Amino acid sequence: MAWVTGHQLRLYNSLGRLTEDFAPSADVVGLYSCGPTVYSYQHLGNMRPYVFADTLRRALRWKGIPVRHVVNITDVGHAVADSDTGEDKLELAAAKERRSVEEIAEFYAQDWLDALAALNVQPADVYPRASAYVDQMIEFAKVLEDKGYTYELPSGLYFDTSKSPGYGTLALLDLAGQRETGRVEHVEGRRHNSDFALWRAEEPGVRRIMRWNSPWGWGAPGWHLECSVMSMTLLGAHFDIHTGGIDHRELHHVNEIAQSEAYLEDDRPWVRYWLHNEFILLDAQKIAKSAGHTLRLADLVESGYHPMAYRLFLLGGHYRSQVDFTLTAMDAAQARLRRLVARVAPLRPFPRVETLAAARSLLGVPVDATGAAIDGEAAVPDTVDIKTALAYLDAIDAAISTDLATPKLLATLQDALKDPGFTPDGLRVVVAAADALLGLRLDNLELAEVEQRRTAEDLAPDEVQEIERLVAERTQARAEKNWPRADEIRAELDALGVQVTDTPSGPTWQLR
């Protein structure tokens, strides 16, 4: 039975678009996540990949699988959009802010790391910086050149995608059509629109701040090269999992695969599992710097939202589903977090639980390293409390094992907190186990931290106008004895975090 042996971890592999059993290829799983380009602040959409990768790491740990996690920091500004020859983003930011490129990179990298810490994202084992690996990138490109995968143009060294038999498989590209129309950026002499720069040479008469000498002249590495080089240097030629945003699946990761498998030439997939998170939407469009979106975690905190409320908002949607960001949704997440903290605070302190094995062991079940009961059902203590707790642990394990189904995990936690069927000792283990996977800091988050709310003075005029309209409409519905409509409006106000109080002189409202 699953509650005795544990569920098989299954993950959706973008390479093939199938949910597959996850089977590590080594004693320690190599996990690489594409990190930020640190030329500006990271907006809310930028943070989803790291909460997702953190959830994956927690799931692997829960299964007793050791992980080495690498997240790169791109401090070599690659070209804008999909061009391999445009202006350098870090140099543009340095000029605009009148700081050095190094100062720009350090400032925004630290801001991103601070945001990760606020979201309770566990630190990666290594945060390599691209600027420290340029020599290795040059050597990597030289190998590709020696093997005949490249050609040189005045603008740099290019990878010839026609020599990559499986090019575009990850993105399910119509290769012929993509080569004709896939790029809008014109590069003089490029053989196919899908060919990409391994090295970007300086334009005549232009001297970049960030420049290195190479066999192809002074310049800088192409965007895709850095991830192949840093991941293979730090995790080995082949590793198990590569993660990133869904936008990386269509171009960046396609090119990583092409150059890496050409470099290795060993007839093996470079990486076995590719996992991608979907976008956060704002006004029906993905949150993106190119669209002028700059809303940051710090902005939410300044408005009274706790970082764990944003984490909870993200976990409330499956990582492969697009989710709509609204302040109404954030109000609901903050309220949900507040209810969780209020419910679990009296149960503290929680035992230390990070793995299924540890959770079952705390309930008195002899287990092996995977969490499987050593003597099967006979090893389970014959008490209602223990069996109830084990059933919830099984549901938690099933949820996280089903492609990281955090919405189901959250629902299971809510059910456990309302279930009178077991004692506080059993519930403590269940809550600790759930939060080992969710990372919501339920072991130490204080209620006062999540009760900080905005006041009416903090609202934008249009927000106040909308609330006043709803309050007036509710008052009119009550005057007409249209109680169903009045209740509907009150529910709308409640979702907005607005508390309405009826007084003899009329209704008043405030933010909860």
N, C-alpha and C positions, 0 to 999 in steps of 0.2 A: 504493500500500500504506500501511496505517496507520503502520507503523514509519518510513515516509518522510515522510508528511504530518502525522502526529499525529491523535489521536482527537477527535471532536466532544464538547465538554462537554455532558452531559445532566443535568438536574436535575429532581427530582420537585416539581412545582408543586401545592401544596395547592389552588390555585384551578383546579379542574377535575379534580384527583386524577390527573394524567397526568405521566409522565416526558417532558420536552420538551427539544429542543435549546436551549441558552442562546445568545441573540444580543443583545449589548449594544446599547442604543439611543443611546449617546453614547460619546465618546472615553474618558470616565471613568465607570465603573459606580458608581452611587449605591447604597450598602448601609446599611440601617438595622436595628439590633437593639434590641429592647426590653430595657432595663436594669433594675436592681434598685430596689426601694423601700427606702431605707436607714434603717429604723427598728430593725433587729436584724442579727445575723450572718447571712450567707448559708450555707445548709447544702450538703451535697454535691450534692444534686439541682439546686440553683440554679446550680451551676457548669457543668453540661452544655451549656446554650445557648451559652456563650461559647467553650468548646472546639470546639463544632460550628461556630460562626460563624468562629472562627479558622481551622479547616480549610477552610472555604469561601473565605476570603480567600487562603489559601495556594494553593488550587487555581486561583483566578483569576490570581494572580501567576504561577503555573507556566505558565499559558496565555498570559502576556504581556499580560494585561488590567489596566490601571490601575484602582484602586478608591479611593473615598472612603468611609470607614466612620464611621458615627455611632452611638454607644451612649448612650442617655439615662440620667440618674440622677434618680430620682423622689424629690425632697426636699420634696415637698408631699404629706402623707399622705392618700391617698384612703381611701374607706370600706372597711370589712372585707367579705370575701367578694364577693358580687355586688351589694351595695347601693350606691347612690349617695348615701346620706344618713346613714351611720353615723358612728361616732366616728373621729377622726383618729388614725392609728397612730403618727405621730411625736409627737404631743402626749401620747398615752398613755405612750409610751416615755420621753419627757422627764420626765413626772411620776414615773414609776416609778424612774428612775435619778437623779432630782434634778439634771438637767442641762438646759441650754437646748435648744430644738429644733435650733438651728444646730449646737450641739456634738454632738448625737445624730447628725444627718445627716452631719457631717464625719467623725466617728469611724467609723461603719459604712461610709461610702463608701470611706474609706482602707483599711479592713480588706478590703473586697471587691477593691479595686485591688491590694492586696498579694497576695491569693490568686490573682488573674489572673497576676501576674508570676511567682509560684511555679510556676504551671502552664504557663509559657512562652507565654501568650496574648499575641500582639503588640498593643500599644496601639492603640486606635481613633484616628482622626484628630481626633475631637472627642468629649468627654464632656459634653454640655450638661446643665445642671441646671434642672429644671422651674421652680424659683422665679424664675429669671432671665427667663422667657418668659411670665409671667402677663399682662402688658399685651398681648402678641400674641395670647394665648388669648382675651382679652376681645374684641379686634377680630375675631377669627375667628368667635366666637359671634354677634357683632353682624351679620356678613354673613349667617350662616345665618338669623338672626331676620328680617332684611330680605327674604330670599328666601322666607320663609314656611314654613321647615322646623321651626319651634319653637313652643312654647307655654310660658307662664309659670304657675307655681304658687307658693304661699307657700314651698315648699321649694326652689325654684330654677327654672332654665330647662332645659327638656327638649327633646330631639330627637324628633320624631314619625316613627317608623320606617315608618308606613304611607305616607309620602310618599317613601320610598326604594324604587324599583321592584325593585332587585336585592338587597334586604336579606336577609342570611343565606346568600347563595350560597356564600361561602367555607366555611361550616360545614355546608352541605347541610341547612339547617334546614327543617323543616315549619313554614312561617311562621305559618300560622293556629293550629296547635297551640302553637307557641312563644309566640305572643302571649297565649294563654289561660293557659298553665301554666309558662312558661319561668322565671319569677321567683317566689321565695317571699317576698321582701321586699315588704311592702305600702307603697305610696306614695299617700297620699290625693290623689285627683284625676288620677292618671296614666291616660292614655287607653288605653295598651296596655302589657302587662307587659314588652314588649321595648323600650319607650322608655327612654332613658337621659339622665342629667343632663349637661348642658354646664356648668352652674354650680350649685353647692350653696350655697344661702343659709343664713345663720346662723339657728338656731332662736330664737324669741322668748325673750329673757332669757338667751341663751347667747352669750358673747363668746369666740370662738376666739383662740388665740395667732397662728396663721397665718391672716390675713384680709386681703382686698383689697376695695376699693370697686369697684362695677360698676353698670351700668344696672339690674341686678336685685337690688341691695342688697349689703351686706357679705357676704362668703363666700369660697369657694375654688373653683377649677376642678374639673370632673369628671375622673375618672381618664383617660378615653379621649382627651380633648381635647389633652393635652400632647404625645402622640406625633405626632399629625397636624401640629401647629403646629411642633414642633422639627424634624421630618424635612423638611417643606416649606421651612422657613426655611433649613436648612443644606444640603439636597440639591436643592432646586428643586421645582416643583409636581408633577412626575412623576419617578420614579426606578425603577431596575430591580428591586431585591431588598429584601424585608422578611423578617426572621427572628424567631423566638421559640419558646417552648415550645408543645407541642401544646395545652395548656390555653388559650393565647391565641387559637388558631384558632376556638374555639367562641363567644367573646364579645368579647374586647377588640379583636381584629383585625377582626371583623365590624363593630363600631361605628366603628372607625377608618375603614374603607372607606366606610361610609354617610355620615359627616359630611364626609369629604374629597371624595368625588365630588359631594356636594350643594354643597359650597363652590365647587368648580371648574366644575361644570355644562358640561363640554366633550365629553361622550359618549365619553370615553376611560377605560380602566381607570386608576385612580390609580397602582397599582403592578402590574407585570407578573408578577413571580414571588414567590410566598409559600412560604417554606421553614420547616418546623417539626420540631423534635427531639422524640423521645418521652421518657417519664418514666424515671427511675431507681427501681427498686422495692426496698423493704425490707419483709420479711415479707409479700410479695405485694401490698403497697400502695405507691403512689407516695410518695417522700420529700417531705414537706410540713410546713411550720410548723404548719398547722392540725391536723395529726395528732400534734403534739408532737415532731416529729423535729428535732433540733438538731445532728446529727453534722456537723462541719466538716472542711475540709481540714487545719486546724491540729491537730485531734484525731488524724487519721491520722499526721501528721508526728510528733506527740508519741509515738505508738505505734511509731515506727520505720519507717514507710512513707515512701518518697520521693514528692514531688509528681508526678514523672514516672511513677511506678507507677500513680497514679490516672489520669493522662492516658492511659497505655497501656491501662488497664482500660476507659476510655471508648472509645478508638479500636478496641478489640477487638470492639466491637459496632457495627453500623451505626447511624447517628444516628437513623434512623426506626424502630429496634427498641427495645422495652423491654428493659432489662438488670437482672438481679438483683444487688444489692449484698450481698456477704457477705465476711467476713474471709478465708474460704477463697479466694474469687476475688481478693482483694487480695494474698494470699500468692502466688498463682499469677502475678499481674501483676508483683509485685516480683521473683520468681524469673526470669520471662521478661526483664524489664528487665536484671537482673544478667547473664544470659547474653548479651544483646545487647551490653552495654557491654564485657564481657570479650572478645567476639569482635571488636568494631570498634576497640577502643583501640589495638592494635598497628598499625592502618592509618593512624592520624593522622600529620600533619594532613590534613584534607580540603580539597579545593578549594571555593571559594565557588560554590554552585549554587542558584539560586532559580527558574529557568525551564527549560522543556524545551529552548529554544533554547540556553541556556548549557551544559546538560548535553551536548547533541549536539555543540556546538562544541568542547568540551573533548576529545571523542573524535575530533576531526579532520574532522568533517562540516561543510561549508559550509552554513549555514542562513539562512533569513530570520527576521524578528522573531517569527513564530509557531512557529518550531522546525522548519518543513518544510525538507527537504533541497533546496537550490537546483537541483541537477542530478539530482534523483531518486536512483535506486539507483546510478547511476554515481558519485555523490559519496561513497559509503561506502567507506572504506579496506578493502582486501581482506585482512583478517587475522582469524583466529579470535577473538582477544581482543576486538577492536573489535566484531565482529558479535555476539558473546555479550553484551557490555555493552549494545549497542543493543537487543538483544532484551529484556533486562531493563528498560531504559528504556521500551520500548514497553509492556511489561506494567504498569509503574508508571503510565504515562500512561493506559492503558486502565482501570485500577482507579479512579483518581481521577476520570476522565471519566465513569464510570458512577455518577452520583449519589453521588460521594464514598465509594466502597466501601473504606473504610479497613481492614476485616478482610482483604480480598483484597490490599491493598497491603502489609500486614504479612506476609502469607504469601509474597508475592513477594520481600520483603526477606530473609526467612528462607531461601528457596530460593537466593537469590543468595549468601548467606554460606556456604552449604554446597556451592556449585558449584565444582568445580576447573577449570572451563573457561576462566577468564581470569585475567590477572595482577592483582596488587594495584592497579596504576594504574587499570585499568578498574573494579575493585571499588570503589575510592575514589569514583569518579564516581557509581556506582550508589547507594552508601550515602548520599552527600551529597544526591543527588536525592530519595531516599526520605524522608530526614529533613527536607528542605525542606518536605515536605508533612505529615509526621507531627509535627514539632516536638518530638521527644523529647530534644533536646540531645545527640545521639550524637557531636557534634564535641568536646564538652568535659566531659561528665559523667564523673566519676571513679568507679572501681569501689568505692572506700572509701565514697563517698556512699550507694551502694545496698546496702552490706553491713551497714549499721546495722540491727539487728534487735532485737526484743523478747526479753527473757529470761523464764523461767518465772515470775519474781516479778511481771512486768507483766501476766500473764494473770488474767482473772477466775476465781473459784473454779469456776464451771460449765465454763469452757474446760479447766481443769486436769482436772476430773473426767471430761470426755469423752475427753481424751487418755489418761488412765490406764485408762479402760475399754477403749479400743481396744488399748492395749499389752497389757493382761491377756488380752484376747480373742485377740490374735495369739499370745501365749505358749501359751495353751491349744490353739490350732490346731496349733502346731508340736509340742506334746507328743503330740497325737493323729495326727501326721504328715499333717495336712490341709494340704499345702503350697499348693494353689490358694487356699484361704481365707486362709492366712497372707500370701500375696503380695497378695491383694486389700486386706487391712487395711493392709499396709505402704504400698500405693499411696494409701490414704485418708490415712494419716499424712503421707505425702510431700506431698500436696496441701494439707495444713494447715501445711506448713512445719516439720514435726517430723522430726528425724533420730533413728532408733533404732539403738542400738549393743548387740549381744549380747555379754555378758561371762560368765565362769564363774559369777558370783554372780547372774546374771539380767540382763534387758535394762535399759538406761538410755536416757533420751531428753533431747533439748535442741532448742531452736528454731534453725533455720538462720539 
